[in-house]
Structure formats: structure tokens, C-alpha cells
């Protein structure tokens, strides 16, 4: 009698453990799927922002090209680097005296 009762209790414990792990696996799968979906959404947002920033940077570079052209014919500005200041070069043409 005790032997069959102990077998039954052990069987019930194994069934509960099996159901617990089965439920735990379902929970972890849903967490993983949600994490993957969140990652894909955030990655798409990141890509959209990167494209938008690239467009803004290209527009800024295009607008800064217009600023690099000299309005005064005697001074030309060259932008060597972002950290350095502008280099001013005086362009003058000597007329030969004849």
C-alpha cells in the first residue's frame, strides 16, 4: 500500500514538474518573440534616423559648399578641416607694365 502510494506521489510530482517546465518554456518563448519584435522595431527606427541624418548631413554639406565660394574675387576661403580655421588666400593679378 505504501509502495503504491509513494509511486503515485512521485508520479504526481513529475507531472507537476513537467507542466511547470512546459509553461515556463511557453513564457520564455513569448518573451523571446517580444524581444525580437522590439529589436526589429528599434532597428527600423535606427535605420530611419540614420537615413534621415545622412540626408541632413548631405544637405548641410551641399549648403556649406555654397558658403565656400568667394563672393569677393580677391579672397578665396579654403576649409582644410573642421577643427582648423579658414585659410585666407589673397588672389591678385599684377598687370604687366609695358
C-alpha positions in Angstrom: 0.0 0.0 0.0 2.7 2.5 1.0 4.7 1.5 -2.0 1.9 2.2 -4.5 1.1 5.5 -2.7 4.7 6.6 -2.9 4.7 5.8 -6.6 1.6 7.8 -7.1 3.0 10.8 -5.2 6.2 10.7 -7.2 4.2 10.4 -10.4 2.1 13.5 -9.4 5.3 15.4 -8.6 6.8 14.6 -12.0 3.6 15.6 -13.7 3.6 19.0 -11.9 7.2 19.5 -12.8 6.6 18.6 -16.4 3.6 21.1 -16.6 5.7 23.8 -14.8 8.6 23.5 -17.3 6.2 23.3 -20.2 4.5 26.5 -19.1 7.9 28.1 -18.3 9.1 27.3 -21.9 6.0 28.9 -23.3 6.6 32.0 -21.2 10.3 32.2 -22.3 9.3 31.7 -26.0 6.8 34.6 -25.8 9.5 36.8 -24.1 11.9 35.9 -26.8 9.4 36.7 -29.6 8.6 40.0 -27.9 12.3 40.8 -27.5 12.9 40.0 -31.2 10.0 42.2 -32.3 11.2 45.1 -30.1 14.7 44.7 -31.5 13.3 44.8 -35.1 11.2 47.9 -34.4 14.1 49.7 -32.7 16.4 48.7 -35.6 14.0 50.1 -38.1 13.8 53.3 -36.1 17.6 53.4 -36.0 17.8 52.9 -39.8 15.2 55.6 -40.4 17.1 58.0 -38.2 20.4 57.1 -39.8 19.0 57.7 -43.3 17.5 61.0 -42.1 20.7 62.1 -40.5 22.6 61.2 -43.7 20.2 63.2 -45.8 20.6 66.2 -43.4 24.3 65.8 -43.4 24.4 65.8 -47.2 22.1 68.8 -47.3 24.3 70.6 -44.8 27.4 69.8 -46.9 25.6 71.0 -50.0 24.7 74.2 -48.3 28.2 74.7 -46.9 29.7 74.3 -50.4 27.9 77.4 -51.4 29.5 79.3 -48.5 33.0 78.2 -49.5 32.7 80.0 -52.8 34.1 83.5 -52.5 31.8 86.4 -53.2 34.8 88.8 -53.3 37.0 87.9 -56.2 40.2 88.8 -54.3 39.6 86.4 -51.3 39.1 82.6 -51.5 38.3 80.6 -48.4 39.5 77.0 -48.1 38.1 74.8 -45.3 41.0 72.5 -44.6 39.4 70.7 -41.6 36.6 71.2 -39.2 38.9 71.9 -36.3 41.2 74.3 -38.2 40.3 77.9 -39.0 39.8 79.0 -42.5 42.8 79.8 -44.6 42.6 83.1 -46.4 44.5 83.5 -49.6 44.7 86.8 -51.4 44.5 86.4 -55.1 45.7 89.4 -57.1 46.8 89.7 -60.6 49.7 92.0 -61.4 49.2 93.8 -64.6 52.4 93.9 -66.5 53.6 97.4 -67.2 54.6 97.9 -70.8 
